[in-house]
């Protein structure tokens, strides 16, 4: 593995971690910087319609703004580089306190990102959440 490959993989992993930090701190401006302007976001696994970056982030901002606490643990980041693009698979575990829920809710799964090198660094051009399980999730609240 050459130095550029190592650097790219570290920068891409940092992008994925920045994504989780932005969501958990409700820093919506930071979250926007994770994605290209024309990115496609697919959170249909948890009840949101897939769509453009701005459409989906508007929905997430409204929904997650009502959630008292989330904490995304992202691990096992696998990066398949191909020049200025890469496919990324990252596992997540997310304990959260949902509005009105007396007990914690937990979920886990995988994020699948297609990332591209831009003038501003690596950005996600497409993300799909693959939710594998939920524990104690109220059926009415897609998060």
N, C-alpha and C positions, 0 to 999 in steps of 0.2 A: 504494500500500500504506500503510495507516494504522499508527500506532505500536503499537496493540494486536496487529495481525497480525504485525508484526515481532517483538514481544516473545514472542508465542505460538510462532512458528517457532523462535526461539532456545531457548526453554525445552524444546520438543519435541526439538530436536537434542541438547541437553544430556542429556535423558532417555536417548536412544539411546547417547550416549557413556558415560553412567553404567552402562548395561547392560554394555557391553564391558569397562569397568574392573572392575566387580564380578566378572565371569567370570574375567578374567585375574589378578586378585589373590585369587581364591577367597574373596571377601567375600560369603558367602551371605546374611547379614542385609541387606546393601546390595542384593543382587540381588532379594530379596523386595520391597523398596520400589519397584522399577521397575514392578511389576504391581498391578492391582486385586486384591482378595481373590478375586473370582470370575472371574479371567482364565482364558482358554483358551490353552494353549501347544501348538504343533504343530511338533515336530522330527522328524516321521516321515521326512523326507528323509534323515536320518542314522541312522535305525534305532530311534528312541524312539517309544513310543506317545503319541499326542496325549492331552491330558487337562487336568485342573485345574491351577492354579498350584502348589498344594502337592504334588500327585502327581508332576508332572513335575520340579519343582525338587528333590524328594527324589532322584529318579533321577539328575539332572544333578549334584547335589552329590556323590553316591557315585562316579559315573563320573569327573567332572572332578577330584575330589579325588586320584585316582590318576595324573593326567596331570602330568608334571613342569613343562611350560611351554606356555602358549598366549599369543598376542598378536593380538588382534582389531583390525585396522585397519578403521574404519567411515567411509565417505565417500559422497559424492553423495546426501546426505539430502534427499529430496523430500517436502514436506509439503503435503497438500491439506486445508486447513482448511474446516470447516463448523460454525461456531459453537463449541460445546463438545466437538466431536469432530473427529478428523482421521485420514486415512489416510496412512501413512508408508511409503516405500520407501527402503531404505538398502543400499548395496552393502557387502560385507565381503570381506576377504582375511585369512586366518588361518594363519600358520605355527605349527606346534606340534611338541612333542617328545612322542611317545606312549610309554607304558610298554613297555620291551623293544625299541623300535625303534632301530636304530643310526643311522638318518638322519632328518632332519626330514621331516614330513608337511605338506602345504599344501592348503588348500581355499579356495573362493571362491563367492560367490553373493549373494543378496539376503535381507534381512529385510523382512517385511511386517508392520507393526504397525497395529492400530486403537487409537488412543489417545483418552482422555477427560479432560476437565478435572475434577479433584476438589478437595475442600477442601484437600488436601495438594499440589496442583499437578497437572501432567499425569502420567498413568499409562497403561501399556499394558493394554488389556482383552483383547487377542488378538495373538498373534505366530505367524507361520508362517515357518519357514526354508525358503528355496528354494536348495538346494545345486546349483550349476551344474557344479562340477568338483572332483576330488580328485587329488592327486599323491602317490604313494608312501604310500598308505593301506593298512595291514594290514586285511584283510577282517573279522577277528574283533572289532575294537574300534570300536563306533559312537561317534563323538565329533563 
